[in-house]
């Protein structure tokens, strides 16, 4: 599991945390195809930020999600490319599912600046996590977009978060052999 801890609230004993746990990484046989299913958790300390009714809609009740987690997908494991791009360019980077929008993660040095500029040397990043299909309290007819959490993290913490995501994606317990070979070829390890 990769964990990112908000460093702006370091004066509290209960930090705001984002966790991403790969549920499975698999290939459908195409050379370019690597898909991932994730469990994305938002916590204050060890307690969920949102109640289960917010992040666990009826159609997800059968999934093995822990308290505080909601479902996400990363088509082509794109999250593993998007985080390094955000770190390298310092541009605002939006990470979202290509097919079914369950989650959206936005990374950038200053997400709420009126006219954000790229800063490749940024030492600090905002990470905005949005639950796009939040549950029974809204649906696609009301529009996608639900509860959100904003974290502030250092470059080093974001780099470590990415390394942890890559390492876990290659775990044989969750990753098929074809996907593991392709991930290893692309990211090393």
C-alpha positions as CSV (number, residue, x, y, z in Angstrom):
1,X,0.0,0.0,0.0
2,X,1.3,3.5,-0.9
3,X,0.5,6.2,1.7
4,X,0.8,9.9,1.3
5,X,0.5,12.1,4.5
6,X,-0.5,15.7,4.4
7,X,2.4,17.8,5.7
8,X,0.5,21.0,6.2
9,X,-1.3,19.8,9.3
10,X,1.8,18.4,11.0
11,X,0.9,20.2,14.2
12,X,-1.9,17.6,14.8
13,X,-1.5,14.1,16.1
14,X,-4.0,12.8,13.5
15,X,-2.7,13.5,10.0
16,X,-4.8,13.5,6.9
17,X,-3.7,10.5,4.7
18,X,-4.3,9.2,1.2
19,X,-3.7,5.5,0.6
20,X,-3.8,3.6,-2.6
21,X,-3.8,-0.2,-2.6
22,X,-3.8,-2.2,-5.8
23,X,-6.6,-4.8,-5.8
24,X,-5.3,-6.3,-9.0
25,X,-3.2,-5.5,-12.1
26,X,-4.0,-7.5,-15.2
27,X,-3.7,-7.6,-19.0
28,X,-6.2,-8.6,-21.6
29,X,-3.5,-9.8,-23.9
30,X,-2.7,-6.7,-25.9
31,X,0.8,-5.4,-25.9
32,X,-0.2,-2.0,-24.5
33,X,-2.8,-3.3,-22.1
34,X,-2.2,-3.1,-18.4
35,X,-5.2,-2.3,-16.2
36,X,-5.4,-1.7,-12.5
37,X,-8.1,-1.8,-10.0
38,X,-7.4,0.2,-6.8
39,X,-8.7,0.7,-3.4
40,X,-8.3,4.4,-2.5
41,X,-8.5,5.4,1.1
42,X,-8.9,8.7,2.8
43,X,-8.2,8.9,6.5
44,X,-7.7,11.2,9.4
45,X,-5.2,9.2,11.5
46,X,-6.6,5.7,11.2
47,X,-10.3,6.8,10.9
48,X,-12.1,7.1,7.6
49,X,-12.7,10.7,6.5
50,X,-16.1,9.8,5.0
51,X,-18.8,7.4,6.1
52,X,-19.4,4.2,4.0
53,X,-22.6,5.6,2.6
54,X,-20.5,8.3,0.9
55,X,-17.8,6.1,-0.8
56,X,-19.5,2.7,-1.2
57,X,-22.5,2.8,-3.5
58,X,-24.8,-0.2,-3.8
59,X,-23.1,-1.6,-6.9
60,X,-19.8,-1.8,-5.0
61,X,-21.1,-3.6,-2.0
62,X,-19.6,-6.9,-3.1
63,X,-16.0,-5.5,-3.5
64,X,-13.5,-6.2,-0.7
65,X,-13.0,-2.6,0.4
66,X,-11.8,-1.7,3.9
67,X,-13.4,1.0,5.9
68,X,-12.4,4.4,4.5
69,X,-11.6,3.0,1.0
70,X,-13.4,3.5,-2.3
71,X,-13.0,1.9,-5.7
72,X,-10.8,3.3,-8.4
73,X,-9.4,2.2,-11.8
74,X,-6.3,3.1,-13.6
75,X,-6.6,2.1,-17.2
76,X,-3.2,1.1,-18.7
77,X,-1.9,1.8,-15.1
78,X,-1.7,5.4,-16.2
79,X,-1.2,6.7,-12.6
80,X,2.3,5.2,-12.8
81,X,3.1,7.5,-15.7
82,X,1.2,10.6,-14.5
83,X,2.9,11.0,-11.1
84,X,6.4,11.2,-12.6
85,X,5.2,13.6,-15.3
86,X,3.8,15.9,-12.6
87,X,7.2,15.7,-10.7
88,X,9.2,16.3,-13.9
89,X,7.3,19.1,-15.4
90,X,5.7,20.8,-12.4
91,X,2.5,21.1,-14.4
92,X,-1.0,20.6,-13.1
93,X,-1.7,16.9,-13.8
94,X,-5.1,15.3,-13.8
95,X,-5.2,11.5,-13.1
96,X,-8.5,10.0,-13.9
97,X,-10.0,6.8,-15.2
98,X,-10.3,6.7,-19.0
99,X,-13.4,4.6,-19.2
100,X,-15.5,4.8,-16.0
101,X,-14.8,7.9,-13.9
102,X,-14.7,6.7,-10.3
103,X,-11.9,8.9,-9.0
104,X,-9.9,11.9,-10.0
105,X,-6.5,12.9,-8.5
106,X,-5.1,16.3,-9.4
107,X,-1.4,17.1,-8.7
108,X,0.4,20.4,-9.0
109,X,2.6,22.9,-7.2
110,X,-0.2,25.4,-6.7
111,X,-3.6,24.0,-7.8
112,X,-5.7,27.0,-6.8
113,X,-3.6,29.8,-8.4
114,X,-5.7,31.8,-10.8
115,X,-3.1,31.1,-13.6
116,X,-1.0,28.2,-12.5
117,X,2.4,28.0,-14.0
118,X,4.6,25.0,-14.4
119,X,7.5,24.8,-11.8
120,X,9.8,21.8,-12.6
121,X,11.8,22.6,-9.4
122,X,8.8,22.7,-7.1
123,X,9.5,21.2,-3.7
124,X,5.9,21.2,-2.6
125,X,2.7,19.8,-4.3
126,X,-1.0,20.0,-3.7
127,X,-2.8,16.7,-4.2
128,X,-6.5,17.0,-4.6
129,X,-8.5,13.7,-4.4
130,X,-12.1,13.7,-5.7
131,X,-14.5,10.8,-5.4
132,X,-16.4,11.1,-8.6
133,X,-19.0,8.4,-8.0
134,X,-19.5,8.8,-4.4
135,X,-22.5,6.7,-3.6
136,X,-26.1,6.7,-2.8
137,X,-26.2,10.4,-2.0
138,X,-25.8,11.3,-5.7
139,X,-25.7,9.6,-9.1
140,X,-24.7,10.2,-12.6
141,X,-27.9,12.1,-13.3
142,X,-26.8,14.7,-10.7
143,X,-23.4,14.9,-12.2
144,X,-20.2,13.3,-11.3
145,X,-18.1,14.8,-8.6
146,X,-18.3,14.2,-4.9
147,X,-16.4,14.7,-1.7
148,X,-12.8,15.9,-2.0
149,X,-9.7,16.0,0.1
150,X,-6.7,18.3,-0.4
151,X,-3.3,17.3,0.8
152,X,0.0,19.2,0.8
153,X,3.1,17.1,0.3
154,X,6.8,17.4,-0.4
155,X,8.4,16.3,-3.6
156,X,10.3,13.6,-1.7
157,X,7.0,12.2,-0.2
158,X,5.4,12.2,-3.7
159,X,8.4,10.4,-5.2
160,X,8.3,7.8,-2.4
161,X,4.5,7.3,-2.9
162,X,5.1,6.6,-6.6
163,X,7.9,4.1,-5.8
164,X,5.6,2.3,-3.4
165,X,2.8,2.2,-6.1
166,X,5.2,0.7,-8.6
167,X,6.6,-1.9,-6.2
168,X,3.1,-3.0,-5.1
169,X,1.8,-3.1,-8.8
170,X,4.4,-5.8,-9.5
171,X,3.5,-8.0,-6.5
172,X,2.7,-11.5,-7.9
173,X,-0.2,-11.8,-5.5
174,X,-2.1,-9.1,-7.4
175,X,-0.4,-8.8,-10.8
176,X,-0.5,-11.3,-13.6
177,X,2.8,-12.4,-15.2
178,X,2.2,-10.5,-18.6
179,X,1.5,-7.2,-16.8
180,X,4.4,-7.7,-14.4
181,X,6.8,-8.2,-17.4
182,X,5.5,-5.1,-19.1
183,X,5.6,-3.0,-15.9
184,X,9.2,-4.2,-15.3
185,X,10.2,-3.2,-18.8
186,X,8.7,0.2,-18.4
187,X,9.6,1.1,-14.9
188,X,12.5,-1.2,-14.0
189,X,12.7,-3.0,-10.7
